[in-house]
Amino acid sequence: MDVHVPRAITEGLRLRSIDVLTAHEDGARRLTDAELLDRAGALGRVLFTRDADLLAEATQRQRAGRSFAGLVYAHQLQVTIGQCVHDLELIAVAADLADLAGRVEYLPLR
């Protein structure tokens, strides 16, 4: 979880037994967007964010052909906390890390 993710999303996922690690818990809250995306990859985790700047970093990497573990993005004003929890749970249960490598997934899922 990026530092901009509301605690309610993290807690909602944990209540559903989804393994979640926040940037704060990892000691990575002061990393730049690029460093945070690299850190998630080093940990073998897909990163969730509601930060458009981090989305831009992932998009730039896609265009340049640079690898990253994957990013899930939800706009702060257009996707509710409940919808984020629901969709992130689906991704966590159904997706394989390799399926998300180098990809940006947008919430809400359709």
MDTraj code that builds the backbone (N, CA, C; nanometers):
import mdtraj as md
import numpy as np

residues = "MET ASP VAL HIS VAL PRO ARG ALA ILE THR GLU GLY LEU ARG LEU ARG SER ILE ASP VAL LEU THR ALA HIS GLU ASP GLY ALA ARG ARG LEU THR ASP ALA GLU LEU LEU ASP ARG ALA GLY ALA LEU GLY ARG VAL LEU PHE THR ARG ASP ALA ASP LEU LEU ALA GLU ALA THR GLN ARG GLN ARG ALA GLY ARG SER PHE ALA GLY LEU VAL TYR ALA HIS GLN LEU GLN VAL THR ILE GLY GLN CYS VAL HIS ASP LEU GLU LEU ILE ALA VAL ALA ALA ASP LEU ALA ASP LEU ALA GLY ARG VAL GLU TYR LEU PRO LEU ARG".split()
xyz = np.array([
    [0.0830, -0.1177, 0.0000],
    [0.0000, 0.0000, 0.0000],
    [0.0880, 0.1247, 0.0000],
    [0.0580, 0.2116, -0.0925],
    [0.1233, 0.3411, -0.0984],
    [0.0864, 0.4212, 0.0270],
    [0.1633, 0.5230, 0.0567],
    [0.1378, 0.6051, 0.1756],
    [0.0066, 0.6826, 0.1663],
    [-0.0491, 0.7001, 0.0475],
    [-0.1707, 0.7786, 0.0290],
    [-0.2990, 0.6959, 0.0434],
    [-0.2873, 0.5694, 0.0743],
    [-0.4035, 0.4817, 0.0829],
    [-0.4676, 0.4952, 0.2213],
    [-0.5983, 0.5213, 0.2249],
    [-0.6661, 0.5311, 0.3539],
    [-0.6567, 0.4009, 0.4346],
    [-0.6412, 0.4168, 0.5635],
    [-0.6294, 0.3017, 0.6534],
    [-0.7505, 0.2087, 0.6421],
    [-0.8665, 0.2636, 0.6125],
    [-0.9878, 0.1814, 0.6023],
    [-0.9750, 0.0755, 0.4930],
    [-0.9036, 0.1051, 0.3864],
    [-0.8832, 0.0064, 0.2795],
    [-0.7926, -0.1052, 0.3300],
    [-0.6845, -0.0685, 0.3937],
    [-0.5925, -0.1680, 0.4491],
    [-0.6638, -0.2575, 0.5499],
    [-0.7363, -0.1976, 0.6413],
    [-0.8051, -0.2751, 0.7448],
    [-0.9160, -0.3621, 0.6852],
    [-0.9869, -0.3096, 0.5856],
    [-1.0908, -0.3889, 0.5204],
    [-1.0344, -0.5141, 0.4559],
    [-0.9179, -0.5013, 0.3953],
    [-0.8537, -0.6179, 0.3331],
    [-0.8044, -0.7159, 0.4387],
    [-0.7494, -0.6645, 0.5450],
    [-0.7003, -0.7532, 0.6515],
    [-0.8149, -0.8297, 0.7174],
    [-0.9304, -0.7665, 0.7293],
    [-1.0474, -0.8359, 0.7833],
    [-1.0886, -0.9516, 0.6935],
    [-1.0498, -0.9463, 0.5675],
    [-1.0788, -1.0526, 0.4709],
    [-0.9591, -1.1464, 0.4524],
    [-0.8640, -1.1374, 0.5441],
    [-0.7438, -1.2230, 0.5469],
    [-0.6535, -1.2048, 0.4253],
    [-0.6507, -1.0827, 0.3708],
    [-0.5601, -1.0507, 0.2600],
    [-0.4302, -0.9963, 0.3186],
    [-0.3180, -1.0499, 0.2722],
    [-0.1860, -1.0075, 0.3186],
    [-0.1548, -0.8690, 0.2621],
    [-0.1448, -0.7715, 0.3496],
    [-0.1211, -0.6329, 0.3094],
    [-0.0009, -0.5792, 0.3854],
    [0.0836, -0.5070, 0.3149],
    [0.1973, -0.4390, 0.3763],
    [0.1909, -0.2931, 0.3347],
    [0.1879, -0.2033, 0.4310],
    [0.1857, -0.0607, 0.3983],
    [0.3280, -0.0073, 0.3880],
    [0.3436, 0.0998, 0.3147],
    [0.4745, 0.1644, 0.3035],
    [0.5226, 0.2078, 0.4415],
    [0.4314, 0.2538, 0.5241],
    [0.4677, 0.2955, 0.6596],
    [0.5233, 0.1779, 0.7397],
    [0.4557, 0.0642, 0.7366],
    [0.5011, -0.0542, 0.8099],
    [0.6359, -0.1043, 0.7593],
    [0.6608, -0.0873, 0.6313],
    [0.7846, -0.1330, 0.5690],
    [0.9001, -0.0353, 0.5899],
    [0.8697, 0.0807, 0.6477],
    [0.9730, 0.1826, 0.6643],
    [1.0048, 0.2552, 0.5344],
    [0.9109, 0.2494, 0.4399],
    [0.9336, 0.3050, 0.3066],
    [0.8495, 0.4295, 0.2797],
    [0.7960, 0.4899, 0.3813],
    [0.7034, 0.6016, 0.3587],
    [0.7694, 0.7269, 0.3037],
    [0.8990, 0.7389, 0.3163],
    [0.9683, 0.8578, 0.2644],
    [1.0333, 0.8346, 0.1281],
    [1.0136, 0.7162, 0.0705],
    [1.0711, 0.6878, -0.0604],
    [0.9998, 0.7673, -0.1693],
    [1.0721, 0.7960, -0.2758],
    [1.0091, 0.8591, -0.3918],
    [0.9166, 0.7571, -0.4576],
    [0.8328, 0.8034, -0.5484],
    [0.7430, 0.7118, -0.6193],
    [0.8209, 0.6024, -0.6913],
    [0.9283, 0.6402, -0.7586],
    [1.0095, 0.5416, -0.8307],
    [1.0704, 0.4409, -0.7340],
    [1.1217, 0.4884, -0.6229],
    [1.1816, 0.3989, -0.5233],
    [1.0769, 0.3064, -0.4610],
    [0.9572, 0.3592, -0.4382],
    [0.8508, 0.2777, -0.3798],
    [0.8070, 0.1672, -0.4755],
    [0.7988, 0.2000, -0.6029],
    [0.7639, 0.0995, -0.7030],
    [0.8732, -0.0080, -0.7114],
    [0.9983, 0.0340, -0.7036],
    [1.1100, -0.0607, -0.7016],
    [1.1056, -0.1472, -0.5757],
    [1.0753, -0.0869, -0.4627],
    [1.0688, -0.1593, -0.3362],
    [0.9605, -0.2676, -0.3410],
    [0.8447, -0.2326, -0.3939],
    [0.7364, -0.3305, -0.4062],
    [0.7825, -0.4485, -0.4907],
    [0.8498, -0.4201, -0.6000],
    [0.9010, -0.5270, -0.6854],
    [1.0033, -0.6131, -0.6137],
    [1.0920, -0.5509, -0.5371],
    [1.1932, -0.6262, -0.4631],
    [1.1293, -0.7192, -0.3606],
    [1.0140, -0.6792, -0.3086],
    [0.9417, -0.7611, -0.2114],
    [0.8478, -0.8619, -0.2786],
    [0.8389, -0.8563, -0.4114],
    [0.7493, -0.9454, -0.4831],
    [0.6033, -0.9120, -0.4605],
    [0.5739, -0.7818, -0.4549],
    [0.4383, -0.7355, -0.4277],
    [0.3934, -0.6370, -0.5344],
    [0.2653, -0.6413, -0.5620],
    [0.2023, -0.5405, -0.6468],
    [0.1692, -0.4233, -0.5571],
    [0.1841, -0.3026, -0.6083],
    [0.1596, -0.1820, -0.5301],
    [0.0223, -0.1253, -0.5617],
    [-0.0517, -0.0874, -0.4579],
    [-0.1804, -0.0195, -0.4745],
    [-0.1625, 0.1260, -0.4381],
    [-0.2202, 0.2148, -0.5207],
    [-0.2111, 0.3583, -0.4956],
    [-0.3373, 0.4301, -0.5395],
    [-0.3543, 0.5480, -0.4843],
    [-0.4583, 0.6412, -0.5283],
    [-0.3910, 0.7725, -0.5703],
    [-0.2609, 0.7661, -0.5920],
    [-0.1776, 0.8815, -0.6245],
    [-0.1476, 0.8851, -0.7754],
    [-0.1942, 0.9911, -0.8408],
    [-0.1761, 1.0034, -0.9862],
    [-0.0284, 1.0139, -1.0251],
    [0.0563, 1.0678, -0.9378],
    [0.1991, 1.0769, -0.9691],
    [0.2623, 0.9380, -0.9788],
    [0.2215, 0.8475, -0.8923],
    [0.2732, 0.7112, -0.8976],
    [0.2212, 0.6394, -1.0219],
    [0.0988, 0.6676, -1.0598],
    [0.0438, 0.6149, -1.1849],
    [0.1278, 0.6627, -1.3027],
    [0.1661, 0.7894, -1.3017],
    [0.2490, 0.8443, -1.4093],
    [0.3849, 0.7739, -1.4148],
    [0.4427, 0.7427, -1.2993],
    [0.5715, 0.6709, -1.2951],
    [0.5584, 0.5326, -1.3591],
    [0.4517, 0.4606, -1.3259],
    [0.4314, 0.3275, -1.3842],
    [0.4081, 0.3365, -1.5346],
    [0.3311, 0.4341, -1.5769],
    [0.3041, 0.4527, -1.7197],
    [0.4325, 0.4851, -1.7949],
    [0.5155, 0.5677, -1.7363],
    [0.6440, 0.6016, -1.7976],
    [0.7312, 0.4760, -1.8115],
    [0.7303, 0.3917, -1.7108],
    [0.8078, 0.2671, -1.7182],
    [0.7549, 0.1753, -1.8279],
    [0.6238, 0.1687, -1.8418],
    [0.5666, 0.0866, -1.9489],
    [0.6141, 0.1355, -2.0846],
    [0.6084, 0.2654, -2.1049],
    [0.6482, 0.3225, -2.2346],
    [0.7960, 0.3012, -2.2634],
    [0.8770, 0.3023, -2.1573],
    [1.0213, 0.2845, -2.1736],
    [1.0622, 0.1371, -2.1738],
    [0.9664, 0.0475, -2.1496],
    [0.9971, -0.0945, -2.1455],
    [1.0712, -0.1367, -2.0201],
    [1.0572, -0.0579, -1.9136],
    [1.1231, -0.0902, -1.7857],
    [1.0281, -0.1721, -1.7001],
    [1.0802, -0.2727, -1.6376],
    [0.9958, -0.3649, -1.5619],
    [0.9589, -0.3100, -1.4241],
    [0.8461, -0.3572, -1.3755],
    [0.8013, -0.3341, -1.2383],
    [0.7001, -0.4430, -1.2064],
    [0.6747, -0.4640, -1.0785],
    [0.5923, -0.5777, -1.0363],
    [0.4448, -0.5611, -1.0691],
    [0.3994, -0.4413, -1.0881],
    [0.2594, -0.4153, -1.1182],
    [0.2041, -0.3078, -1.0259],
    [0.1042, -0.2385, -1.0762],
    [0.0423, -0.1301, -0.9996],
    [-0.1082, -0.1397, -1.0164],
    [-0.1789, -0.1202, -0.9076],
    [-0.3243, -0.1088, -0.9107],
    [-0.3565, 0.0335, -0.8674],
    [-0.4375, 0.1015, -0.9497],
    [-0.4680, 0.2424, -0.9262],
    [-0.6185, 0.2636, -0.9144],
    [-0.6570, 0.3457, -0.8177],
    [-0.7961, 0.3884, -0.8029],
    [-0.7970, 0.5389, -0.7782],
    [-0.8729, 0.6119, -0.8567],
    [-0.8847, 0.7564, -0.8400],
    [-0.9465, 0.7868, -0.7036],
    [-0.8941, 0.8880, -0.6369],
    [-0.9381, 0.9204, -0.5011],
    [-1.0847, 0.9597, -0.4926],
    [-1.1367, 1.0252, -0.5938],
    [-1.2732, 1.0766, -0.5875],
    [-1.3740, 0.9904, -0.6619],
    [-1.3280, 0.9000, -0.7438],
    [-1.4196, 0.8241, -0.8294],
    [-1.4406, 0.6794, -0.7868],
    [-1.3624, 0.6308, -0.6917],
    [-1.3748, 0.4923, -0.6469],
    [-1.3856, 0.4927, -0.4949],
    [-1.4942, 0.4348, -0.4433],
    [-1.5160, 0.4350, -0.2990],
    [-1.4201, 0.3397, -0.2281],
    [-1.4092, 0.3590, -0.0995],
    [-1.3272, 0.2700, -0.0183],
    [-1.3801, 0.1276, -0.0269],
    [-1.5117, 0.1117, -0.0168],
    [-1.5718, -0.0215, -0.0260],
    [-1.5429, -0.0895, -0.1584],
    [-1.5506, -0.0147, -0.2669],
    [-1.5212, -0.0720, -0.3987],
    [-1.3739, -0.1105, -0.4089],
    [-1.2855, -0.0292, -0.3519],
    [-1.1428, -0.0635, -0.3513],
    [-1.1201, -0.1947, -0.2775],
    [-1.1800, -0.2074, -0.1590],
    [-1.1624, -0.3298, -0.0805],
    [-1.2132, -0.4502, -0.1588],
    [-1.3313, -0.4393, -0.2148],
    [-1.3901, -0.5503, -0.2914],
    [-1.3010, -0.5905, -0.4084],
    [-1.2612, -0.4925, -0.4885],
    [-1.1832, -0.5223, -0.6084],
    [-1.0415, -0.5693, -0.5752],
    [-0.9803, -0.5111, -0.4738],
    [-0.8461, -0.5551, -0.4349],
    [-0.8487, -0.6973, -0.3806],
    [-0.9556, -0.7327, -0.3103],
    [-0.9686, -0.8705, -0.2639],
    [-0.9767, -0.9660, -0.3828],
    [-1.0550, -0.9306, -0.4837],
    [-1.0644, -1.0145, -0.6031],
    [-0.9281, -1.0319, -0.6696],
    [-0.8556, -0.9232, -0.6821],
    [-0.7228, -0.9298, -0.7440],
    [-0.6300, -1.0176, -0.6614],
    [-0.6306, -0.9996, -0.5296],
    [-0.5413, -1.0762, -0.4419],
    [-0.5708, -1.2253, -0.4474],
    [-0.6965, -1.2603, -0.4587],
    [-0.7361, -1.4011, -0.4592],
    [-0.7174, -1.4642, -0.5969],
    [-0.7486, -1.3903, -0.7019],
    [-0.7547, -1.4494, -0.8354],
    [-0.6306, -1.4290, -0.9213],
    [-0.5555, -1.3249, -0.8971],
    [-0.4432, -1.2935, -0.9864],
    [-0.3131, -1.3543, -0.9363],
    [-0.2283, -1.3832, -1.0294],
    [-0.0938, -1.4289, -1.0005],
    [0.0000, -1.3106, -1.0199],
    [0.1028, -1.3011, -0.9380],
    [0.1967, -1.1894, -0.9482],
    [0.2515, -1.1758, -1.0898],
    [0.2800, -1.2855, -1.1544],
    [0.3336, -1.2814, -1.2908],
    [0.2331, -1.2204, -1.3888],
    [0.1037, -1.2394, -1.3624],
    [-0.0003, -1.1824, -1.4487],
    [-0.0023, -1.0299, -1.4429],
    [0.0422, -0.9742, -1.3323],
    [0.0358, -0.8293, -1.3124],
    [0.1677, -0.7584, -1.3421],
    [0.2726, -0.8334, -1.3648],
    [0.4046, -0.7743, -1.3891],
    [0.3998, -0.6779, -1.5074],
    [0.4489, -0.5571, -1.4845],
    [0.4554, -0.4566, -1.5893],
    [0.3209, -0.3973, -1.6295],
    [0.2178, -0.4261, -1.5534],
    [0.0831, -0.3798, -1.5880],
    [0.0312, -0.2787, -1.4860],
    [-0.0609, -0.1978, -1.5332],
    [-0.1382, -0.1094, -1.4463],
    [-0.2830, -0.1540, -1.4561],
    [-0.3424, -0.1856, -1.3444],
    [-0.4833, -0.2221, -1.3373],
    [-0.5581, -0.1041, -1.2740],
    [-0.6721, -0.0735, -1.3296],
    [-0.7519, 0.0378, -1.2804],
    [-0.8752, -0.0131, -1.2080],
    [-0.9050, 0.0478, -1.0944],
    [-1.0286, 0.0211, -1.0232],
    [-1.1270, 0.1335, -1.0529],
    [-1.2555, 0.1054, -1.0584],
    [-1.3154, -0.0229, -1.0280],
    [-1.2983, -0.1208, -1.1436],
    [-1.2927, -0.2489, -1.1065],
    [-1.2904, -0.3533, -1.2078],
    [-1.4249, -0.3535, -1.2763],
    [-1.4292, -0.3875, -1.4001],
    [-1.5575, -0.3871, -1.4742],
    [-1.5939, -0.5258, -1.5146],
])
top = md.Topology()
chain = top.add_chain()
for i, resn in enumerate(residues, 1):
    res = top.add_residue(resn, chain, resSeq=i)
    for name in ("N", "CA", "C"):
        top.add_atom(name, md.element.get_by_symbol(name[0]), res)
traj = md.Trajectory(xyz[None], top)
